[in-house]
Every structure is written in structure tokens, then in C-alpha cells.
Amino acid sequence: MSRGVLVTGASRGIGRAIATMFAELGDQVAVHYSSRREAAEETLHGLPGEGHVLIGGDIADPAGAAAVVDTAVASLGTVHVLVNNAAVNLPSPVASTDYEEWQRVWRQTVDVNLLGTANVSFRVAKHMIERGIPGRIVNIGSRGAFRGEPDHPAYGATKAAVHALGQSLAAGLAPHGIAVASVAPGFVATERVADRVTDQVRAQSPFGRVAAPAEIAAAVRYLASPEAQWSSGAVLDVNGASYLH
Ligand SMILES: NC(=O)c1ccc[n+]([C@@H]2O[C@H](COP(=O)([O-])OP(=O)(O)OC[C@H]3O[C@@H](n4cnc5c(N)ncnc54)[C@H](OP(=O)(O)O)[C@@H]3O)[C@@H](O)[C@H]2O)c1
């Protein structure tokens, strides 16, 4: 059965790989973006199959988050799978950040990574409950939630919160047949982190490399599948044994 899939933050990077993976399975994908419309169009045009749509919107704005979901439902008919991939990762190391900048980074990071994820999840979950859809919600979290992010503390904190949100929603939505899980990637070779992938970073994994975006998409493929109901509430480490806890 072809599913309707909303992937937030699919303009490039991991979101693009996830959108491509679902399209290759024969699903209809809503490719969401915030500011990089051209890149998102590139994602859309690269998808195999038909019925995919492009949806712009700032999920940091509660009305924007609701509009993204409403538009996805209107265009796809049904959203069977939500992938919460959109996020920002802004630096604010304590020693070299002033208080004003600290405030700005925390506000924006919480608004996008946590509240945006919560609001999009809420609206999609309501849609799934109303339609009786045994849907799937998959969050893209981070290894940083466990290991700490000294240069990006707001990012690490919001990713830990996203894992916890996924666990709460997993328990709350199970009676409706909806499963919720998170993936916690280590370093992934995307445009955003390209300048941070050094030999030292590669050496964090005994495989001596960082992940390819498609390896994160493969984990999402499983967690979004019908057979993954029993993995609801899981936080799946996908980091090449770079951090065992
Ligand atoms: N790359 C890594 O090493 C790594 C490791 C662990 C976890 N992750 C997680 O994987 C996910 C994707 O990472 P990536 O490296 O592919 O990052 P990316 O290329 O920067 O993609 C982030 C996406 O989020 C969207 N976005 C940002 N702010 C938004 C807002 N206010 N409203 C709506 N969308 C917004 C961006 O849209 P626009 O481009 O249109 O602005 C973009 O599509 C993130 O959740 C990240 O935390 C990445």
C-alpha cells in the first residue's frame, strides 16, 4: 500500500535521503522546507514516482507548524507517516558566547527543535486518531543527547527532549495503534556539517568514517514500517559504534 509521508526539513541532507527512500518504496512524499526552496525543489524533482508535493513553512511558529500539517493532509489525502527531521544546530559555547546571544540561540533552538517537533507531531497525531490510521511518527534525534554537545548545548538539550517526547507520545498514542520512535545518529556526512568532519571525527567510530544520509534513512524505513510497532518508544542508536551507552 502506498502511504502518505510528511518529511520535515527535506530541502537537503538527511531529510532529502529520507524523502528519496520513501519515494523509492512507492510512497507519496510531502517534501517540507523552511528557507531553501530551490534545494527543496531539487529534492522533489529527484523523487521517483508521482504524487509528491512541496510544502514550505516555519515550524518554529505554531501557526506555521499547523499549516504545514494541514497542507500535507490536504495534498496527500492521508498522512500515514511523519518524520520529524527539521532542526537547527547553532553554536553557543559558554566561554565565548555573551548572554544576549545565549538567549537568542536557546530561544530559536527550542522553538524549532522541540516546540516545532511537538506541534507538528500533535497535529499529525490528531489527524491519525480522527481517521483511525495506525500511523508512524519517527523523530530524528541525536547521539549528542547522550554524549553532550559542549559547543551546541541548546542543540543537545533539545535532542534529549525530542527523545523523551517520542517516548511520551509512544505511550500516549499506542492505544490508537500509532507507534512513535526516534533515531539517534552520530555524525552524518551532510552539507551542514561538512566542515566539521575531520579525521578526528571519523576516528570516533571504529569503522573510521561517518554515516551516509542513506544509512539514517534505512533506520527510518524500519521504524516507519508496519512490523515496527513493537519498537515503539525506542531510541535507535545509528552511530557506527562511536558511542556505546
Ligand atoms: N548531520 C549530522 O551529523 C547529524 C547528526 C545527528 C542528528 N542530525 C539530525 O538530522 C536532521 C537533519 O540534519 P542535516 O544535517 O541534514 O541538517 P540540514 O541540512 O541543516 O537540514 C535541516 C532541515 O531543517 C529545516 N529547518 C530548519 N529550521 C527550520 C524551521 N524553522 N522550520 C522548518 N524547517 C526548518 C531546514 O530547512 P531549510 O533548508 O529550507 O531552511 C532543513 O531542511 C536534524 O534533525 C539533525 O539534528 C544530524
The ligand as an ORCA input file, in Angstrom:
! r2SCAN-3c Opt
* xyz 0 1
  N      24.318     15.774     10.081
  C      24.601     15.207     11.230
  O      25.766     14.904     11.545
  C      23.509     14.883     12.201
  C      23.795     14.118     13.328
  C      22.787     13.803     14.245
  C      21.499     14.257     14.010
  N      21.231     15.017     12.904
  C      19.859     15.472     12.734
  O      19.403     15.129     11.430
  C      18.461     16.106     10.969
  C      18.897     16.656      9.612
  O      20.224     17.148      9.713
  P      21.034     17.685      8.434
  O      22.479     17.584      8.765
  O      20.507     17.046      7.197
  O      20.644     19.250      8.522
  P      20.249     20.361      7.450
  O      20.830     20.049      6.117
  O      20.607     21.669      8.056
  O      18.681     20.236      7.369
  C      17.871     20.803      8.338
  C      16.478     20.952      7.762
  O      15.664     21.601      8.753
  C      14.935     22.632      8.141
  N      14.626     23.692      9.084
  C      15.495     24.459      9.786
  N      14.827     25.389     10.503
  C      13.502     25.204     10.246
  C      12.322     25.860     10.647
  N      12.326     26.913     11.480
  N      11.138     25.405     10.182
  C      11.107     24.360      9.339
  N      12.194     23.696      8.903
  C      13.383     24.131      9.342
  C      15.830     23.138      7.027
  O      15.037     23.806      6.048
  P      15.689     24.870      5.003
  O      16.945     24.238      4.489
  O      14.654     25.028      3.951
  O      15.922     26.129      5.755
  C      16.438     21.842      6.520
  O      15.593     21.267      5.560
  C      18.391     17.165     12.083
  O      17.329     16.850     12.955
  C      19.718     16.994     12.798
  O      19.673     17.456     14.110
  C      22.194     15.331     12.006
*
